């Protein structure tokens, strides 16, 4: 949530500027402790939007002492619930001049106006950023007219000023019945055209409209442009001054004294939009016919039934992001580093029609292709240590061209620390295909002689010695690993001098006298081998079957049989529920390999012939396909 400011605090300043609803106004606190408010009002004359300026007073003593009493007696209905009020723009609707019997009519008018709000851009795109609450305010008298009645909020049409006035303090008081209030839309029980707005920058805006007027939706949006987005009127009026002679109004987003060439030269106001076909500098704005320019020929800030236009839409989006953060939720922070296998997540807000962009980074360096809403640090090659993980979420909508504002308002970063605990052995398998071959060397060559690498993994993985450089010692490491094959072991038992799973995952249990023999010069690799008697010796590796379920796996072994007189088995995979799932062995009196895969299949490949052979069995669990290799040759599939 951004800049959810407390109204009471903001009114203790001595001088301020407020820009509001269909009333853009400035105020000062005079000697009688009243706020003198300059109010812009709007009306229709000869089919065109007109307006003027009047001064009203608000009692600051009343505002600071009474406004914040919660009006708990009024019923509140949630019209739109798009998430936590702490990270949404919260519109609260009020009604005045509606008796208890007229609340259904009031509710219907609220729905009409709110639906109209979110049928026009940019609110249509950012509809998910808003919550809407309706407060059912009951008045003793029905209707709003040209004289004050016994109504809850004191609304009436001031025929002298043409303002649809409201008791501002009471409106804020009543709106506080909702979970949170960022802007207020007050409907009068009337069809007479007229409107007013109270509030502005840093304050809660209150816009007043006639609930049943045929133009109420556009009138409400026009006022929203004033009170929420601080936009000025773009029309000129007979009740306004003809020529603007004051200096450039630097805080006015959609009004300027600069013509196109000056704006481009100074790179100010809406210069970024001047190449847009609808945007230029059109004379006449903020009731002045001459001396002030507006960004489009006609927009909702000049006429009803018109779009806001590119410049005004951009400003509305900025003000939406003054209230909300692009990140709605994320992994909770911690005072200590989180484990490296944590699945971190971020939940961005979701506009209609596009998604916010996500980028994860480690120690400030973007991780390639890490643009999903979840990320696990252990998916990246790291050495052991403490790292900072961050995620940046940005709204890259094309409706915004001011990159400074995009960076400050529409981009947010969350960060954590995590601890990586990994095997410190650096693999020369740079491309991750398990082989160290020409494909890895090609990647290695891309980083040759690079120094001071800061990316993750360092130098694209070519820094094999971990010193941040790719130099001759890395080349030696690559050469030393050349044509090596890397595999993730489910279990690895070498039988050199012990029966231990060096992958550290499974107990190895010898049965019926199975033991290790050491005969110098006898073995193809290592210093020992498993000795079995050919009768009932075997080794059981507990828990292996469950780890091989629903994944591809390969069993490999160097084997030598001293006899083939009886049936023997190199490997048997079984479970307590399904019995033998797979066996590799021989048929009594036969040297050839035999495979049991739902039924016995004989091969013509000798394995039980008193010679050493390398046997590999692979199972592709995704399609149930089994393959058997002997000495590198595929003999069964």
N, C-alpha and C positions, 0 to 999 in steps of 0.2 A: 504494500500500500504506500502511496506517495502523497505527501503534503495534505493529509487529512487534518486540517487545522481547526482549532477550537474558536468558534465565533466570538465568544465573550472576550477572549484575549485580544483579538484583532481590533476591537473597538476602543481600546484604551490609548491608541496612538493619537497624536494631535492632528495630523494631516494625512489624508490618504486619498487614493483614487479608486473608484469602483466603476465597473462597466457591466451593465446588467441587461436582462431580458429584452423586452421591446423598449426598455428604458436604459440607456447608457448614462451613468451619472457619476458625478464627483461629489465628495462631501467634505466639510470641515466641521469641527466642533466649535460652536460659538460660545460667547460669554455666558449664556443661559444654560449651558451644558446640553444643548440640543445638537443633533447632527443635521446640518443643512445639506439636503440631498438634491442633486441636479438630475432630474428624471427625464429620460427620452420616452415619448409616447408615440403611438401609431394609430392611424385611422384610415379609412377609405374615403376618397373624394374623387368624384368623376371616374370611378373605376381604377384609380391609381393609389398606391400606398403613399401616405403622407404622414407627417409627424411634426413634433416640436419639442421644446424643452421647458420644464417647469421646476420650481424649487419647492420641496416639501421638507418637513422637519420630523425627526424621530427623537424621542426622549431617551438619552443614553442611560439615565438612572434606571428607568424601567427596563431597558434592554439588559443591563448587567445583573439585575436582581431577580427578574421574574421570568425571563425568556426560557430558562433552563429547567423549569418545573415540568416534569414529564406528564403529559396529558394521558394518563393511563385509562381514563374512562372511555376513550374512543376505540372502537373496534378496528383492527388492522388486518387487511387481507393481502397476501402475497400474490401479485399478478404475474410476475416473472421471477423465477428463482434460478439464477445461473451460477450460484456458488456463494462462497463466504462473503458477507458484506464488507469484510476488511479488504477484499481485493476486487471489488466491483464498484462501478458508478451506481449509486443508489438514488433512484428517482422516487420521490414521495408525492403522491397526488392527494389534494384536499378539495373539498367541495364547500361552497357557502351558498346559503339560501335554499338548501334542500331540507325539507322536513323528513321525519322518519318514514312517511309514506312515499317519499320521492327518492329514497336511496337506490332503488333498482334502476331508475332513470339515470342517476348519477353514475352508478357502476357501469352502465351501458356506454355512457359518454366517455368515461375514462378508457374503456376498452377501445373505443373508436379512435381516440387520440393517441393512445400508446401504440396500437397497431400501425397507425399512420406514421408515427415516429420512425419505426423500424422498417418501413417500406421505402425509405429514401436514404441515399448515400450521404455521408459515410456511415450513418447509424445502422444501415442494413448490414454492412460488412461486420460491424463491431457490436451487433445485437447481443452476442454472448457475454459481452463485458458489462452488461447492465442488469441490475435487479430493479424491480418496480413494486412499490407497496402502495396500497390504497387505504387511506384513513377515512372511515365513515363518520364524517362530522355532521351532526344534526343541528339544524337551526329551528328557532321557534316560529319564524315567519318564512313563507315561501317566496322565492324570486329575489332578484337583484335589480334595482332600478336607479332612478336619478336622485332618490333620497335614501338616507340610511334607514335600514330596518333592524329589527331585532334578530340579527343573524350572528352566527358563532364567530366569524372572522371579520365582520365589519366591512364587507365589500360593498361598493356603490359606484355608480357612474358620475364622475365629476363633470358636469356639463360645461363648466368654465374651462377646465384644463384638458377635457376629453380623456382623462385617465380613468381606467378601471382600478380604483384604489382598493387596498386591503390593509388591515391592521397587521403590519409586518411582524411585529413582536409576537402577536398571538399566533400567526401562521407558523413561525419557527417553533413556538411552544408546542403546538398541536402536532407538527411533523415529528417531534422528538418521540412520539409514541412508536414510530417505526424503528426497526433494529439499528439503522444508521441513515443519515440524511446527507446527501451531497448537493442535491438541487430539488426544488419544489415546483410543482405545477398545480396551480389553484384554479379550479373551474367555478365560474359563477353560474347560477341557475338562471340563464338568460340566453337569448339568441341575438342580442344587440352587439354589433361589432365594436370592439374596443379592447385594448390591452395595456398592460403595464408590467414593469419588471423591477425587482429590488434585489440588490446583492452585487456580487462582482468578485474580482480576484481575491482569493483568500477567504471568501465569505460564502455563506449559503445563499444562492440565488432563488428568488421567488418570482415566478412568472404568472400573470393573471390573464385568463382568456374566458370568453363566453362559452359555456359547455355545449350549447346546441346550435351555435352558428355554423353555417355550411363551410366556412373557411377556418374553423378552429384548429385543424391539424397544421395547416401552413402557418397560421398565426403563432401556434405554440412552437413550431420549429424556428421561426424567425426570432422569437424571444429566446429560445434556447441558444441560438447563435450569439445573442448579446450576452446573456447572463452566464452561460457556461463557457463559451469560447472567446468572449471579450471582443466580438466582432462589432464593427460600426455599421450604421445604416449607410446604404450606398445610393440613396435617393437624395434629391434636393427638394426643398419645400418652401412654399410661399411664406410660411411662418418662420423660416430660418433666415440667416444672413446670406446675402447673395455671394459675396467674395470672401474667401479665406485668405487672411493676410498674416497670420501668425507663422512662427517657424515650423519646420518639418516635425510632425508629431511622431516621435520615434517609437512610441509604444502602440501605435495604431497599426494593426496588422494589415487591414484592407483599405487603408486610406493614406495617401501620400501627396506631397507637393511636387514630387519628381515626375518628369515625363520619362518616356521609355529610354532615351539615350543616357539621361542622367542616372537612372536606376541601374542600367547595365554598367556604366562607368564606375559607379560607387559600390556596385554589388550589394545592394540593399533591398529591403522589402521583398517583393515577389520576383526579383530578377531571375531566379532559377526557373520560373515558369513562363518567361517571355517567349519561348519557342513553342509554347502550346497554342494551338489554333484559336482557342477561345480567350486567351489572356493577352492583355496589352495595358495601356494606361488610358482610361476613359474618364473624361472630365465630369465632375459632379459627384459629391459624396458627403455624408454626414450633414445633410440638409444644406450644404453650400453648393451653389450652382457653378461657381468658378473657383479656381485656385487649388482644389483638391481633386485627386484622381482615384479611381477604383479599378480593380483588376479585371473585371469582365463587364461587358455591355449590360448584361442583366443577370442577376442572381437572386436567390431567396432573400438576401439582405437588401434588395432593391424592389422586388416585386414578389407577390405570392405566386404559387403554382410554377415556380422555377427551381432548378437544382441549386445547391450551395455554390457549385463551381470549384475548380481545382484548388485555388488559394485558400478559400474558406474551409473546404473539406480538410485540407492539411492541418489547419489550425485547430479544428474540432478534434482531430486525432491526437494532436499534441496534448490537448487539455484532458482527453480521456486518459492518456498515459500519465498525467499529473496525479490521477487517482488510483491507478492500478499498476501492478508490476507484471511484466511479461511472464514471469514464473509464478504459477499458481501453487505448486507444492514441489518438494524435492526431498531427497534423503536427509534425515535429521543430522545436524552437526554433532560433533563430539569433541570433548576436551583432549582426548587422546587419539592417536592414529587408528583408523579403522583397518580391518584386515584387507589384504590385497585382493582376496577373492570375493569381496563384497560387490553385489550388483547395485551400483548407484543408479538412481533414477531422477528424472525431472519431469514435471507435468507443466507444459506451457499452456497459456491461454490459447484458445482456438477461435480465431476469426472465421467468418463464413467465406468460403471460397479460396482460402490459402492458409498454409500452416506457418508457424514461426520457425525460424532456422535455429538448429541446435549444433553446437560444436564443443566437444570435450577436449581438454588439454591437460598435459602433465608437465609440471614445472614451467608453465607458461608457453609450452610448445604444443601447437595443435596436433592431435593424433589423427593420422590419415584415415579417412572414411568413418570416423567416429562421430556420426551425425544423428544417431538414433536417440530415443528418449531414455535408454538404459545403456550402461557401460560398466564393464568389469576390467579393472586395471590388470588383472592377470592374463588378459587377452593380448597384452603387449609384452615384448621381450624387455625385461628390466633386470638389473642387478639388485641384490638385497639392499634395502635402505628405506628411508622415510621420504615420501614424495608429496607434493601438492597436486591434487586433482581439482580441476575447475570445469564448469560447464557454462557456456555463454549462450543466451537465448536472445534472438533479435527478430524484430518484425521488419522485414524487408519489403513491405508493401510499396507498390509503385505510386500510391497516392501521396507519398512523402518524398520530397527531394532535398530537404534540408538535412544533410548528413550529420551536422553537429547536434541537432535536436534528436535525430534518430539514435545517435550514440548516447546522449545524456538521458533521454526519456524512454526510448523504445528498445533498449539493450540492457540486460542485467546479467550479472555473473554470480554464481554460487561456488564456494570452494570448500574443500575438505583436505585433511592429510590422511595418508594411508601408508601402511608398511608392507613392502614387498619382501617376501621371504622365498627365495628361489635357489635352485641349483646354480652355483656360480660358474659351472662349465659353459663356456661360450661355444655355440655350435656354428660350424662353417656352413651349415645348410641354410643359406640366407633366404631362399625363396620358400622354405618350409615344405618342400616335397619329399623330405626324408633322405634324399640323396645329395651328396656333395659332388657336383658335376659341372659341366660347361655353363649351365643356366645360372648357377651360383657365381661362377667366375665372371660372367658377363656383368652381374650386378656389382660384384666386387670391383671390377674395372671402372665402373661409373664413379666411384668414390676414391680412386687411387690418388694418393698424395693430398687428400683433404686433411685439414687439421682443425682442431678446436671444435669438433662436432658437438652441437647442442640438441640435435633432434633425438627423437625416441622411436626405435632404438638408434643408438649412436651411428652416424654416417650410414643410415639405412640398413644397419646390421653388419656392415663391412668392417667395423672396428672390432676385430676378433680378440684383441688384447685388452680392451677396456680402457685405453689411455686417451681416448678422444681423437685419435689420429688414425689414418689408414696408410701405413708405411711398410717397410720391408719385413718387420717382425710379424705383421698381419699376413703378409704374403707367405711367410714360412708356416704360419698356422693353417692357412688354406691348403698349402702343399701337403702338410702332414695329415690333413683330414681328407685328402683327395680320394674320391670314390667310396668314402665311408657311407654307411647306411644308418640313419638314426631312426629309432622306433621308441614309442612309449610302451613300456613293458607293463603288462598285467601281472606277470610273475617272471622272474629270471633266476634259475637255479643252475650254477655252473658245475657243481660236483667236483671241484678241485680238491678241497680238503674238508668241506662241510656241506650239509644239506640245508642251506639257508636261501630263502627268497631274497635276493639282494635288492629287489624292488621294494622290499619291506612291507608287503601287504598280506601274505598268506603263510600260514604254518606249513612246513614240509615234514610229513610224518612217514618214516620208513616202516615197512611192514614185513614180518616173517623173515628177518635177517638181511634185508637189503642193506648194502654197505658201500663205502667208497674204496676203490682200489687205486694204488699208485704204482705204475710200472713205467720206469724211465724209458722214454723214446717210443712208447706204445701209442700215444694219443695224437690226433690231428691238431687239437688246440688244448691249451691248459695243461695241468699237471696231474689230473685225476679223472676218474669216470665212475659212474654208478655201476656196481657189480650186482647182477641178478642171477639166481640159480636156474632159471628156466622152468621152475615148477610152480612156486606160489609167491615168490618175492615181488614186491612192487613198492612204489612210493606214492603216497596220497598227498595231494595239494588241496587243502581245505579252502572252501569258499570260492574256488576258481570258477565254477559253473555260473554262479549268480552274477559275477563280474563280466561274464562273456555274453549274457543275455542282452538282446536287442542292440548288438554292436558287431562290427566286423572284427575279426581276430585272426591271428596266425600262430600256429604251433610249429616250432622248429627244433631239431635235435640232430646231433651226430650220433650214429648208432653202428654197432658191430655185433653180429650174432656168431657165436661159436658153433651153433648147431641149428639144424632145421628139422630134426626128427619129429618134434612135437609142435603143436600150434602155440605161437607166442604172440604177444601184443606189445607194440611200441607205445600206444596211447589208447586210453579208454576214457571217454567222457560220459558220465552218467549222473543222474540225480536220484534222490530217494523216491521221487514220484513217477519218473518216466523211465527208469531203468537205463539201459545202454542207449545212448543217443548216437555214439560214434565210436568205432574201433578201427585201428590200423594194425595189421599183423600179417601172419602167414597161415597157410593151410598146412596141416601136418604133412611132413615129408616134402614140402615144396619151398623153394627159395624165393619165389616171387611174392611181391607185396599183394596183400588182399585188404579190401576196404569194406567196412560195414557202415552203410548210410541208408537206414531203413531196411536194407537187405544186403547180402554179401555180393561184392563185385570183385572178380579176379582181374589182375593185371598181368602183363608179360614182363614186368620190370623186376629183376632180381635185387633183393635187399638182404635176405638172410643167407648170405654166401661167404661169410667169414671175412668180409671186407668192410672198410669204413664207408658209410654213405651219409649224405646230408639230406634229411627228409623234412619237407615243409608242407603243412596242411593249412589252407586258408578257408575261412567261412565268411561269405558276404551275407550278413544277417538280413540286409534290406531285401534280398530276393531269394534267400535260402540256398544260394549256389556255393557248392564246395569244390575246392581244387586241391590236388595233391601234386607236389613236385618232388622228384628224386634227383639229386645232384644237379639241380637247376633246370631240369627238363619237366615240362608239364606232362603227367602220365594219366591224370584223371580229372574230369570236370563234369 
